Amino acid sequence: MKNSTQKKASLPTKLYCNLFGHSYEVTKQVTYHVKEYKCKHCNRELTTYSNGNLVELTPKFKEINSILNRIHSSKQERLKRRTYSEPSFQ
């Protein structure tokens, strides 16, 4: 049994994507390099893999992306706090 997060697409949308290709848009920017994508027509969801290629967005990848996003956000907050707390030398 295949676990998938995408909804079943209707025949016309599948046909459109088969003929013209998918029309992906960014739905979530996890980090600067990792993003989640979704096709406007058939709702297929993808994410970037460690090598930069796109892979199907499975529940495992959703979990990985959420943890990665949490780590990235906390790191950015720490960097922001550190730059604000350091005295400026002029």
C-alpha positions as CSV (number, residue, x, y, z in Angstrom):
1,M,0.0,0.0,0.0
2,K,1.4,3.4,-1.1
3,N,1.2,6.2,1.4
4,S,0.6,9.5,-0.5
5,T,-0.3,13.0,0.6
6,Q,-1.8,14.0,-2.7
7,K,-5.5,13.9,-3.5
8,K,-6.6,11.8,-6.5
9,A,-6.7,14.0,-9.6
10,S,-9.5,13.7,-12.1
11,L,-8.9,12.4,-15.6
12,P,-8.9,15.8,-17.4
13,T,-6.2,17.2,-15.0
14,K,-4.1,14.1,-15.4
15,L,-4.4,14.4,-19.1
16,Y,-3.5,18.1,-19.0
17,C,-0.4,17.3,-17.0
18,N,0.6,14.4,-19.3
19,L,0.3,16.6,-22.4
20,F,1.7,19.9,-21.2
21,G,3.6,18.9,-18.1
22,H,3.1,19.9,-14.5
23,S,2.8,23.5,-13.4
24,Y,4.5,23.6,-10.0
25,E,4.3,26.5,-7.6
26,V,6.2,26.8,-4.3
27,T,3.9,26.1,-1.4
28,K,6.4,26.3,1.4
29,Q,10.0,27.5,1.7
30,V,11.6,25.2,4.3
31,T,15.1,26.8,4.1
32,Y,16.9,28.8,1.5
33,H,17.5,25.7,-0.6
34,V,14.7,23.3,0.4
35,K,11.2,24.1,-0.8
36,E,7.9,22.2,-1.2
37,Y,6.0,22.4,-4.5
38,K,2.5,21.6,-5.7
39,C,1.1,21.2,-9.2
40,K,-1.8,23.7,-9.8
41,H,-3.7,21.2,-11.9
42,C,-3.3,17.7,-10.4
43,N,-2.2,18.7,-6.8
44,R,0.9,16.5,-7.0
45,E,3.3,17.5,-4.2
46,L,7.1,17.4,-4.4
47,T,10.1,18.6,-2.3
48,T,13.8,19.0,-3.0
49,Y,16.0,16.1,-2.0
50,S,19.5,16.4,-0.5
51,N,21.1,16.3,-4.0
52,G,18.8,19.1,-5.3
53,N,16.4,16.8,-7.3
54,L,12.7,16.8,-6.8
55,V,11.1,13.8,-5.1
56,E,7.5,12.9,-4.1
57,L,6.4,14.6,-0.8
58,T,5.7,11.6,1.5
59,P,4.8,11.8,5.2
60,K,8.5,11.0,6.0
61,F,9.7,14.0,3.9
62,K,7.0,16.2,5.5
63,E,8.4,15.3,8.9
64,I,12.0,15.9,7.8
65,N,11.0,19.3,6.3
66,S,9.2,20.4,9.4
67,I,12.2,19.5,11.6
68,L,14.6,21.2,9.2
69,N,12.4,24.3,9.2
70,R,12.3,24.4,13.0
71,I,16.1,24.2,13.1
72,H,16.6,26.8,10.4
73,S,14.2,29.2,12.1
74,S,15.8,28.9,15.5
75,K,19.2,29.4,14.0
76,Q,18.1,32.5,12.2
77,E,16.6,33.9,15.4
78,R,19.8,33.2,17.3
79,L,21.8,35.1,14.6
80,K,19.4,38.0,14.7
81,R,19.5,38.2,18.5
82,R,23.3,38.1,18.5
83,T,23.7,40.9,16.0
84,Y,21.3,43.1,18.0
85,S,23.0,42.4,21.3
86,E,26.6,43.1,20.2
87,P,27.7,46.7,20.8
88,S,28.5,48.7,17.7
89,F,32.0,50.1,17.5
90,Q,32.2,53.5,15.8
